[in-house]
Amino acid sequence: MSCRLVGLLLLSTMLLPAAEAQRSTQIKEAIANGLMDVAEWCASNDLQARAKTHTAEARSLSSRNNRMRTLWAKVRGNTDKPAPHKRYDRIWKSAAKKLGGYYLALFKCRHETSAQNTWDGYLVRAYRLNPAKSQRTFEKEWRKALKDKDRRRVHRLLSTVSDIKTSERIAAARKQALDDAAPPAVRIARTLTRLAQWCVAQDHDEEAGFLLAEALHHDPRHQPALDLKPKLKATDSPSKQTLTAYSEKRKTLAPELSRLYLERHQEKANDLYLSRAYQLNPAVVEPLYEAAWKKAHAAENWKQLHQLLQYGRNVAVDETLGAARAQAVLEGQRKIATTTPVMRTADGHRMKYWISLPKGWRSDKKWPVLVACDGRLCIFRKRCDSFVKWRKDRPFIIVSPCTFANTNDLKKILTSFKKDKGFGGSKPTNKYKLYREYLTPEAILSRRVEQLYPDTLIDFMNPRHVERAKFDRAGLVKVLAEVQARFSGTAKCFITGWSGGGMLTWSMVFAHPEMLYAAAPACANCMPELHRLAAPNQKFSQAPERVDLPIVAFQGLKDRYLKLIMNPQWEAAKRATKALGYKNVKRINLPKKAHADCVREVLDFFEKTWKQKASK
């Protein structure tokens, strides 16, 4: 008897979901038919937009309805907005009560074959269509979710019904529950928008714009942020008191924002959010941040390791922790740089540089270093990339220093270079703009522009051309020492510079010939007097290595600057090298080249020179 009872119970548990699924299908058909009745009336009364809306809702419930297919083919292309119509309002009000009852019955048929959010959608629809009949069930469900601490479900249910009128007591309870249950993204957006509103009131619109960008990153539909954004002024003039007060407000909000970013990280497993939390509240988040990068290190996920440590590089840490992170960064960069150039800052100097390691690089062997200096556009990463592209199996470590003497006005926004049209492109280019992977988390989230060098340094260098040249020369000396120590580069290097990059190329030729294997300026500038002023003690080098140093200047004969700039500056370079005793200097004219970087010609020359050196 007991066995029979158990068998019946098992059979009932198997049949019950099937019965519920069948009933829910029947209810969906009934709702679809009710919606199609209204849609067909709308179509016959020239209310195509409303007909499309109701047909689309019917299609989401049942695709087997032939009436629906026929009508959808007629109205699917309509893009008009629904227009007011009194008769329609009466018909829809009558239909909505009936449909609301169907949706409520559909919700009560819920079973495990569909996700919870699907059934919640039916409940919300029932409540919107027929609040009187559905309110009791709706209240019971959101309060149950609140008791179960299911914040996502509470937010899902309450966020779409705030416009439905109800008693003050219920409305207040729902508002409080909705505020408490909002996802971290919404709460971050809410906090940042409130701070942005304060900034606007204090005439600090620029900062308000950054805060709103960060808020909308998390919640693109956050209405207060969307409403405030058009009100921002193009210029602002905050007082010193405002800036001080804003700084204090940021400090006060930092712990709360950090906590929310941690929740966001746990929700999305995004290192950017973890790093932003660390940036806001280092003392609390440091253990989690340390565990994250050490886990990436143990898993040999070099890209994640490098990104995490780049995000947190501006947070002050003790010497021991800083040394451990620096070593981890170096290890990660050694792995990454064989496939993608990485950016570093020289030890003992502020110069930044891009470096790419050759295939098969290993630390127990010395590798020749090729320094590639960019011209006036200051696209240092692309200068590195162009040599990496044509390097192929050659053994060169490619280094592209981020220099100042190569260009004119440091703060002027240039337009992008277009082939055969000079600097006439339409896209603005910030000369010292950082690439995204080297931005701080705050800059990425708020769309702030961060630069290779701080404005204070750029402002200082802008009118001082001699100081620029000194910075570049001294910085490159430090870069080469670091490449030798950390990346097994040779003590000497090859150097080339295109256009304005010739300034550092010739500067090294005149000041440090003992550090060079060969030099190859390409359609390059040269100003011997400026190079002398930037040299140590304002004197050119007398090192014996200068005499036989191979120097080949490549020049395109279709260069539009040939007669006006290139030829006179080449003559000045030739006179200076001759006076100083350089005996291995020549120029190769390339008839088919314009103002070009001559990458392949330079690489061929350097490879030939390196093979000659290696064979001795």
N, C-alpha and C positions, 0 to 999 in steps of 0.2 A: 504493500500500500504506500509506504513511504517512498519507494523507488518511483512509483507512478506519479506521485505528487511532485517529486523533484523533476521528473521528465516534463510534466505539464508546465511547471514554473520556467524551465529552460526554454520550452517552446514559446511560451508567452513573451519572454524577454526577447526572443528572436523576431517574433511577429509584430510586437508593439512598434519598434522603429519603422518597420515597413508600412504599417498602417498609418502612422503619423506622417510619413513621407508622402503617402498617397493622398491623405487629406490635405496636406499643405499644397500639393500640386493642384487639387481641385479648387482650393481657395484662390491660388494665384490666377487660375483661369477665370474665376468669377471677377476678380479685381481687374484683370486685363479686359474682360468684356465690358465692365462698367466704364473703364477709361475710354474704350473705343467708342462707346455710345456718345460720350461727351465730345471726343475728337471728331467723330463724323458730323455731329451737329455743328461744331466749329468750322469744319471744312466747308459745309454747305452754306454757312453764313459769312464766308470770306474772312474767317479768323485763322489764317494759315499758321501764324506763329504759335497760337495756343494749341492748334491741332497737332503741330509738330511736338510740342512739349508733352502732351498727354500720350501721344503715340510712342514717344521715346520711353516714357515710364512703363507703358504696357509691354514694350519690347524687352525691358529689363526683367520682366516677370515670366513672359511666355513668348516664344518665337514661333509657335505652331499655329497661331491665329491668322487665318487667311485674310480676314478683314484688315488686320494690322499691316500685313505685307502690302496690300493694295494701296492703302492710304499712305503708308510710309514712302512708297515710291513717288507719290505726288507732292508730299510736303517736305521731304528730307533736305532739299536745297534751299528752303526758305531761311532768310537771315533777319527778317523783320523782328522788332521788339513787340511783345504783346501789348495791344491797345485796350483802354478801358471799354467796357461794354456792359450795360446794366442788365440786359436779359441773360447774358452769359453768367453774370455774377449770381443771379437767382438759380439758374440751372446747376452751376457748380456747387453752390451752397447745399442744395438738396442732395447732389451726388456725393459730396464730401462726407456727409454723416454716414451714409451707407458704406462708402469705401473705407472710412476710418474703422468701422466695426469689423470689416473684412480683414484689414491689416492687423487689428488687435487679435482676431482669431488666428491669423497666420503666425503671429508672434508666439501665441500659446501652444502652437504645434511644433515648437522648436525641437530639433533633434541634432545628433552629433555629426550628421553628414554635412552640415554647413557651419561656418565660423560664427562665433558669438557676435562679432560686429555686424554680420548680415542680419541676424535676428534683432539686434538693437536698432538697426536702420528701419526695420518694419515697425518697431514700437514707436520710434520717434515720428515716423510718418503717420501712424495711427493717432498719436497725440496731437499732431499738427492739424489733421483733418477733422478729428472729433475729440476735442479736449475733454468735454464733459464725460464721455463714456470711458476714455482711456486714462484719465488723470490718476485714478486710484492705483492702477497697475504700474503706471510710469513712476509715481512716487515710491512705490514699494521697491521697484527695481533699482533706482538710483541710490536709495538709502541702503539697500542690501550691498551694492557695490562699494558704497562708502564704508560700511561696517567691515567688509572683506578687505579694505585698503587697496581696492582695485582702482587706482587713480585714473588710469587710462579710460576705463569704462565710465566712470563718473564724468570725466571730461567729454567723452563721446556722446553721452546722453544729454548733458545739460548745456553744452556749448551751442547747440542749434535751436534751442527753444526759449532763449532769453526774451524774445519779442512777444511771447504768448502771455496774455494778461492772466494774473492769478492773485491770490490774496497777498498782502504785504508780508505776512509771516512766512509763507511758503517762498515768496520771491527772495526774501532776505536769507533764508536757509540755503536756497539754491545758489545764490551769489557767493555766499561764504564757502560752500562746498566746491563750487567751480574754481574759485580763487585758490583754494588749497589743493585741488586735484589737477590744476593745469600742468602740462608737461614742462620739463625744465626749459625747453626752447621758448615756450610762451612766457614763462616767468622771467627769463633773461631779457626777452624783448620788452616786457612790461617795465622792468627795472631801468633798462637803458633809455627807454622812451621818456620815462619820468625825468631822468637826468637831462635828457636832450631838451625837454620843455623848460627846465630851469635855465639851461644855457641860452635858449632863445630869449627868455625874459631878461637875461643879463647881457644881451647883445654879444653873445659868443656863438654866432651861427656856424662858423666853420667847424668847431668842435661838435656842435649839435649834429651836423651832417655826418661826421664820422660815427657818432653814437647811433644815429638812425640806420646807417648802413650795416652796422654790426647787429642791431636789433632785427632788421629785415632779413639778414642772413639766416637767422634762426626761425623767424616766423614771417614769411613773405606776405602774409595776409593780415598782419597785425594792424588793425584799422587806425588806432591813435598815431602810430608811426607814419602810416600812409597819409593821414590828414595833415600831419605837421610838416612833412617833407616839402610840399609846394610853398610853404610860408617862409622858408629860409631865404635870407638875403645873400646876395653874391659877395658882399664885403661885410666885415664886422670890425669893431674896435673895443674889445673888452678892456676894462680898467685893470690895474694891478691888483686891486682888492678882489675883483671878480676871479682873476686867475688863481689867487691864493685860496679863495673860498672853494673854487672848483677842485683844486688839488686836494683839499681837505675832504670834500664830498666823495671824491674817488677813493680816498683811503678808507673812509667809513664804509663804503659799499663793497670794497674789495673782498672781504671775507665771505659775504653773502653770494656775490657773483662767482667767487671761486668754488663754493659749495655747489652752486647750480651747474657750473661747467663740469664738475666731477660727475654729477648725475647724468649730464648730457654724454659724457665720455662712456659711462657705464651702459648707457642706452644704445650708443652708436659705435662704441669701440674705436673712437677717432683720436689719434695722437694729438691732433691740433687742439682739441678741447682739453685734453689732459695738460698740455703745455701751457694753454691759456690760464687754466686753473693754477698751475705752478707759478706762472708769471704774476698772478694776482696775489697769491698767498703762499710764498715759498716755504715758510716754516711748517705749515700743515701738510702741504702736498709733496714735499721733497721725498719722503719714503716711497710713495707710489711712483713718482717720476723716476727715482733711482731704480726701482724694481723693473720698470718698463724698459729702460734702455739696457739694463743688464740682461734682461730676458732676450731682447733682440740680439745682443752681443753673443749670448750663449747659443742662440739658434742660427748664428751667422747670417742674420738678415741685415746686411750691411746698409741697404737703402733706408730701412726703417731706423736703424741705429743712427745713421748720419743725420736724418731729418729730425729725430727727437733731440739730439744734442745741438743741432743748429737752432731749433726753436727755443731752447733754454739757455743759449749762450750768454745772454745779457743779464742773467740773474746772478748776483754776487754770491759766491760760495767760498768755503775755506780752502786753503792752499792744497791740502791733501786731496780733497774731492775734485778740485779744479784740475790737478795733475792727472788723476785717474780718467777724468772725462776727456782731457786733451789727448791722452794716449789712445783712448777708445776712438776718438774722432780720427786720429792719424791712421789707425788700423783700418777703420772703415773707408777712409779716403784712398788708401793704397789699393783696396779691393775695387772700389767704384771707378777710380780714375783710369783703369785700363779699358773701360767701355764708354765712360762719360766724363768730360772735364769737371773738375771740382774747384771751388774757390777757397783760397786761404788768405790769411793775413800774415805778413812776414814777422818773424821773431825780432823784437827790438826795433820795429819800424811800423808806421801806419799803412804802408803800401799793401794793397790787396792784389792778388794775381790768380789767374786761372792756370791749372796744370792738368796735363793729360799724360798718362804713362803708356809706353809701347806694349804691344802684345808680348806675352811671356815675361813681363817684368818680374824681377825678384831682387831682394835686397842684398844678396851676396855678390852682386856684380855691378860694375860701374857702367853707367849709361850716358851717352852724350846729350847735352842740354841744348835745345834750340829756343831762343827767345824771339818771339814774334810781336812786334809793337804795332798797335793800330794807329790809324790816322784821325782826322778831325771829328769823325762821327762817334768815336769812343765806344764802339761796339766790341768790347774786348773779348767777350765770349765767342763771338762770330769769327774774330781773328784767330782764336785758338782752334775753333771748329774747322776753318778752311785748311789749316795745316794738318789737322788730324785726318781729314778726308783724303788728302794726297800723301800722307805719310806711309800708309799701307804697312809693309813689313819692315820699314826702316826703323832703326833702334832709337830714334830721338825721343827724349822727354820734351814735350812742347810746353812752353811757359809763355803766357800772355799777361804782362804787367798792366795794371790799371793806372795810367799815367795822366799828367797834367799838361806837359809841354807840347803834346801832340796836337792841341786844338787851340782855337782862339778864345772867344768868350765862354767861360766855364758854365755860366747859368743860362745862356741863350738856348732856347728850344729849337733844335734843328728839324728839318723835314727829312723823311727817309730817302735814301739814295735810289734812283731809278736808272737802269742801264741806258747809256747814251743820252740821258737828259740831265745829268748832274744832280745837284741837290734840289730837285724840283718836285719831289713826291708830296703826297697830301697827308701823310701820317705823321703827327708830331712825335719827336723822340727826345726824351729826357736823357742828357748825356751820361749821367751817373746813376741812373735808376737801377735798383737791385732786381735781380731775377726773383720770381715768386718763391723758389725753394730756399732762399736765403732771407726772406722777410721774417719778422717776428710774428707770432700768432695774432697779436693785436692788429698789426698792419694788414694781414690777410683778411681778417674778419671785418674790419672797418674800412677797408679799401684805402688805407693811407699810403702815400708815396714815401718809400724809404730809399735812401741813396747809399752808394758805395762809401762815400765819405760825408762827415757831418757838414752842415752849412757853414759852421765857423771856419773850417779848414778851406772850403771852397771859396768863401768870401775873402779869406786872407790871400789865397793864391791867385785869385782872378786878375788883379792888376799887376802882379809881380812875376814877370816872365823868368827872371833869373832864379827866383825862389822855386818856381815850378821845375825848372831844369835841375836844380840841386836836389829837390825832393825825389825826382825820378831816378837820378843817378845813384844817390845814396840808398834809395829803396831797392833798386835792382841789385846792388851789391849784397844787401841783406837777404833778398830773395834767393840769389844764387847760393849763398852760404847755407840757407835752409834746405834748398833742394839737394845740395851735396850731402848734408848731414842726415836728412830724413827720407830722401827718395833715391839715394845712391847715385846722384848725378856727378858728373866729372867736375874737377876744379875749374876748368875753363868751359866756355860755351860758344856756340854760334849765335849770331844776332842778325836780325833783319828788321826793317821797319818800312811800312808802306806810307807814302805821303807824309803826314805830320809825324808818323812813327819814326821817321828818319832823324828827328831831333834827338831822341835817346840813343839811337843807333850810332850816330856820329859822336855824340857826347861820350859814349863808352870807348869808341875808337880813339879819341883824343885823350881821355882821362885814364883809361884802364886797358891799354892794349895787351898787358900781361894776362888779362882774364879771358882773352878771346882766342878761339881757334881761327875764326874767319868772320867777316862782316859782309852783308849783302843788302845795302839800301835799295829799295824798289820804288822808282818814281818819287824819290824822297827829298824832303827839305833838309837844308844844312845851313847853319849860321855860325861860323867859326868863332866869332867874337863872343856870342852868347855862350857857346860851349866852354870858352876859356874862363868866362866869369863864373860859370857853374862848377868848374873843376876844383879839386882840392888846392887851396892856397891861390886860386885863380891862375894856375899855371898848367900848361899841357904836360903830359907825361913824357919822360925821357927814357922810359923802360926800353931795354934793347930789343924786346919782342916786337916793337913797333916796326922795325926795319923790314922784316919779311912777312908781316901780317897780311894774309890774302884779303884784299878788299875788292869786291866786284859790285859796281853800281849798275842795276838793270833799269833801262829807260825805254818806255814805249814811245815810238815816234809819232803816234796819233794822239798823244797827250795834249789836251787843250791848254794846259799850263806850260807847255814845253818852252816856248820862246820867252814868255813873260817871267816865269819863276824858275822852272827846272834847270834850264841851261845856265843862267847866271849863278844859281846856287851851286851847281856842279863845278863851275869854274872856280868859285870861292873855295870849295872843298879840295879841289885839285891843287890850288896854290898853297893852301894850308898844309896838306899832307906832304907836298914836295919840300916846303920850308922846314918841316919837322923831321924829314929823313925817311918817310915811308916810301918804300921802293916797289911795292907789289900792289899798286892801285890801278884799276882800269874801269872803263865803262863799256857795257854791252848794250847796243841799241837794238830794239826789237820792232821791226817795221809794222807788224800787225797788231801791236798792243797799244792801248790808250793809257789812261791814268790807272794802271793796273798794279795788283800786288805781286804778280809774277811768281806765284807760289810754286809751280812745278819747276821753273827755272832755278829758283832759290834752293829748293830741296835737292835737285840734281847736283848743283854746285857744292852744297854742304856735304852730301853723301860722298862725292868724289874726294873732297878734302879730308873727310873723316877716314876713309879707306887708306888714303896716303899716310895719315898720322898713325893709324893702327898698324900699318905694315912696317913702320920703322921700329 
